[in-house]
Amino acid sequence: MAENTTEVAVGGIVLAAAMGFAIYATQLAGVSGPSDSYPLTASFRSIEGVSVGTDVRLAGVKVGTVTDVTLNTQTFRADATVNVQQSVEIPDDSAIVVASEGLLGGNFIEIVPGGSPFNFEEGAEITDTQGAVSLISLLLKFVSGGDAE
């Protein structure tokens, strides 16, 4: 009987530790319920380096995540949906940019706030977009003196 009690106690500790790790992982990943964020859409010429789960930042602070990336076959542009925290109100003249964390870092989505007194509504489209800049094309422009496209 003492062995069974010990096994149950150890099993309970292992289960509690697993639940603790699961809670920590969801907080670290920024996983949240649907009621505390709202979607915005944007269409980019190039969204290279961005995928579902990529951070959306405002002033360097994570305020959301990319939830969908698709190719629009009519415009041949990348359409993205981002979820932004409900507590963050974004002016409706803001821009959305694919930014890089550095020379070797990954890309993220940056929201550059505008000055409008009106804010984006849930599901609105951000029309002022700037796609990813290719490092290779920048190097080619530098080496060729600015003639490369």
C-alpha positions, 0 to 999 in steps of 0.5 A, spaced: 500 500 500 505 504 501 508 503 494 501 505 491 501 512 495 508 513 493 507 512 486 500 516 486 504 522 489 510 522 484 505 521 478 501 528 481 508 531 482 509 530 475 502 532 472 503 538 476 510 540 473 507 538 466 501 543 467 506 548 469 510 548 463 504 548 459 501 554 462 508 557 462 509 555 454 502 559 452 504 565 456 511 565 453 508 564 446 503 569 447 497 565 446 490 568 448 483 567 447 479 570 441 476 575 445 482 580 447 484 581 440 481 584 433 483 582 426 486 587 421 488 585 414 494 588 409 496 586 402 504 586 401 508 586 395 513 581 398 512 578 405 518 574 405 520 571 412 513 572 415 509 566 417 503 565 421 505 566 428 510 572 427 510 578 432 506 584 430 510 590 434 508 597 435 514 601 438 518 595 439 513 592 443 509 585 441 502 587 440 499 581 436 501 576 431 500 574 424 494 569 424 494 568 416 498 569 410 495 567 403 497 569 396 491 573 392 491 570 385 488 576 382 493 581 385 499 577 386 500 580 392 501 577 399 495 578 404 496 577 411 491 577 417 494 580 424 491 580 430 492 586 435 491 586 442 484 589 444 487 594 448 491 597 443 488 602 438 491 604 432 490 610 428 487 609 421 492 612 417 498 608 420 502 604 416 504 596 416 511 594 415 515 588 414 521 589 418 528 585 420 531 584 426 538 585 424 542 582 418 542 575 420 535 576 424 528 574 422 523 578 420 517 581 424 511 586 422 511 593 425 506 598 425 508 605 424 502 609 428 499 615 424 496 621 427 489 620 425 484 621 431 480 615 428 482 608 429 481 602 425 475 598 426 475 590 427 477 587 420 479 593 417 484 593 412 491 597 412 492 600 405 499 603 407 504 597 407 511 596 405 513 589 404 520 585 405 526 588 403 531 583 399 538 583 402 541 580 396 537 586 391 540 591 396 547 588 395 547 588 388 545 595 388 550 597 392 555 593 388 553 596 381 552 603 383 545 603 384 543 600 377 540 594 379 533 592 380 
